[in-house]
Amino acid sequence: MTQTRDFRAAILALALGAFAIGTSEFAAMGLLPYFAADLMLTEPQAGHVISAYALGVVVGAPLTSIMGARLPRRRYLAALMAFYGIVNLVAAVMPGLAALTGMRFLAGLPHGGFLGVAMLYAADALPAGQRARGAARVLLGLTVANIVGVPLAGWMGQSIGWRWGFALPGVLALISAWAILRVAPRVGGNRDARPWDELQALKNPRVLWVLAVGAIGFGGLFAVYAFLTAAILATTQAPAYAVPLTLAVFGVGGTLGTWGAGRLTELMGIDRAAYLSLFAMAATQGFAALVVGSWPLMVLSSFLIAAGAGLVIPLQTRLMDVAGPAQNMAAAMNHAAFNAANALGPFLAGLALAAGWGWRAPGVVGVALTAAGAVVLTLSIRRDRKARLRAAQGAAATAG
């Protein structure tokens, strides 16, 4: 692939798929008050639609990793995107909560597999010294989605109907699938791959502890963000542009936060950067709870909770260190862990809302989940230190 002239177009096609995924995943949170009103649901009931997508990612990540281990990547990626596009379009037209929830679960299945394999495919498109650049270009699609795609889908949902907010990423996904087949170089599958070996990552306690930190600690972000637009509409007299603005500044904050977290991880080390990220997340989620009722400050809180949520970088770095040969499965399961957080956070925040705790409840739930993530991180670090100490003592005893 390094010899082809089409690698830029191929990476652009893959980035468009990541853009469609990012738009679909996060736009659903901004569309929540609109489909809740149309389907005559409470906000906690509508939150199940958000959780269904996240659970689909959790289930689909390991399955697609196993299924795609030996398949030609070009066709595999195009098939995942085509499936993603069709399911999103069906979600846009099917009536009722059950149908929407089911389609969102199915839409989540290709999420982790596509992003994981697309990053590898893009990395192989460039010379060895530039592999990370290719993977970063694919992930740029997710970043741009939060700045452009999600606000656009939110505006469509507010202006012409929430179903258009699901139809948009569906159409983009189909275009991405067509483009991948059209411009991506043909690369054969790896016939020597042993798909079931990837499952060894799920038996590695060090991997599971890291995944638990993400699944719990990151739940705080989604607890707040899933209900943020609903809280703005319910507690303020915000102008029409406030909701798209909220979604756009979230994307800008996430972009800056990811960039800053990478630098902090290099400067401070993995563990300190992870703790700092968790502290920043708790502080910004607490701020989000305090400013409910003031739409300008709630828009600001959207920026801050995204900017403070750089936990993904140190956790991904730690996963690379502990996953051993099962890098593909670990990368896919990292997406699954954060989407487990996407299910857990809105679910618990919805329970708090249903219990009558008020619109400050998601922020309180967020702080609690982030604190729990810090506890799990501490236990994980202590476990690793004890394991290294026992290994060192065993090596010393053997040498003696």
Order of alpha helices (4+ residues) and beta strands (2+ residues): alpha-alpha-alpha-alpha-alpha-alpha-alpha-alpha-alpha-alpha-alpha-alpha-alpha-alpha-alpha-alpha-alpha
